[in-house]
Amino acid sequence: MRLVGVNSLKPGDELARPVFTASGKIILNSGMVLKEAYIEKFKQLGINRVYIDDVRFEDVRAVQPIDITTRNEVAKVLKNAYTKIHNSEEIDEYTIKDAAKKSLIMSGSIETKG
């Protein structure tokens, strides 16, 4: 398996992992063979990279340090903050701080006190 930029995908590539929207919905599951329409949809949805099967990297296993639920929650918080900043609205800095802290804890970058 290897991580590939959407612009490098080709019809016939096979997904090694599911592809999720920013809200956490699966749009294509692992094992799906890509068609041009799927690749274009990734671009429309702002999905920049996906994992594909590649025989040259069969022995490589990508570790996902942050579970998909946490990743999606953090992405949603950041997207919301970006939209508010773009619209010159006030943002809740504590929500962003909490999301960042949660992702760092999940990745093992920091430890919790307790």
C-alpha positions in Angstrom: 0.0 0.0 0.0 1.1 3.6 -0.6 -0.3 7.0 -0.2 -0.9 8.8 -3.5 -1.9 12.3 -4.4 -5.2 12.5 -6.2 -3.6 14.1 -9.2 -1.4 11.0 -9.6 -4.3 8.5 -9.5 -5.2 6.5 -12.6 -8.4 4.6 -13.5 -7.7 1.0 -12.5 -5.9 1.8 -9.2 -7.3 -0.1 -6.3 -8.0 1.5 -2.9 -6.1 0.0 0.0 -8.2 1.9 2.6 -11.6 3.4 2.7 -12.0 7.0 1.6 -14.0 9.3 3.9 -15.5 12.7 3.6 -14.6 15.4 6.1 -17.7 14.5 8.0 -16.6 10.9 8.3 -18.9 9.2 5.8 -17.3 6.5 3.7 -17.6 7.3 0.0 -15.6 4.4 -1.3 -14.4 1.3 0.5 -11.1 -0.5 0.3 -10.8 -2.8 -2.6 -12.7 -0.5 -5.0 -11.2 -0.1 -8.4 -11.0 3.5 -9.3 -12.8 5.0 -12.3 -12.2 8.5 -13.7 -15.5 9.6 -12.2 -14.3 8.6 -8.7 -11.1 10.5 -9.1 -12.9 13.6 -10.2 -15.3 13.3 -7.2 -12.3 13.2 -4.8 -11.0 16.4 -6.3 -14.5 18.0 -6.0 -14.7 17.0 -2.3 -11.2 18.2 -1.5 -9.7 14.8 -0.9 -6.1 15.2 -1.7 -4.6 11.8 -1.0 -5.7 8.1 -0.8 -4.0 4.8 -0.1 -3.8 2.5 -3.1 -2.6 -1.1 -3.3 0.8 -1.4 -4.9 2.7 -4.7 -5.3 6.0 -2.8 -4.9 5.0 -1.9 -1.3 3.2 -5.1 -0.2 5.3 -5.4 2.9 4.7 -1.8 4.0 1.9 -1.2 6.5 0.9 2.4 7.1 0.1 3.0 10.8 -2.8 5.3 11.5 -1.8 7.0 14.7 -5.2 8.9 15.1 -8.4 6.9 14.8 -10.7 8.0 12.0 -13.4 9.4 14.4 -10.9 11.7 16.1 -9.4 12.7 12.7 -12.9 13.6 11.4 -13.8 15.5 14.5 -10.6 17.6 14.3 -11.0 18.1 10.6 -14.6 19.4 11.2 -13.4 21.8 13.9 -10.6 23.2 11.7 -12.9 23.5 8.7 -15.4 25.4 10.8 -12.7 27.7 12.2 -11.3 28.4 8.7 -14.8 29.3 7.4 -15.4 31.6 10.4 -12.0 33.3 9.8 -12.7 33.6 6.1 -16.0 35.3 6.9 -14.4 37.6 9.6 -16.4 35.9 12.3 -15.3 35.2 15.8 -13.9 31.7 16.5 -13.9 29.6 19.6 -10.2 29.2 20.3 -10.9 26.7 23.1 -12.6 24.3 20.6 -9.6 24.5 18.4 -7.2 24.0 21.3 -9.2 20.9 22.6 -9.3 19.4 19.1 -5.5 19.9 18.7 -4.8 18.4 22.1 -7.0 15.4 21.5 -5.2 14.7 18.2 -1.8 15.0 19.9 -2.8 12.7 22.7 -4.1 10.1 20.2 -0.9 10.3 18.2 1.2 9.8 21.3 2.9 13.1 20.9 1.9 14.3 24.3 0.7 12.4 27.5 -2.2 13.3 29.6 -1.7 14.2 33.3 -3.4 12.1 35.8 
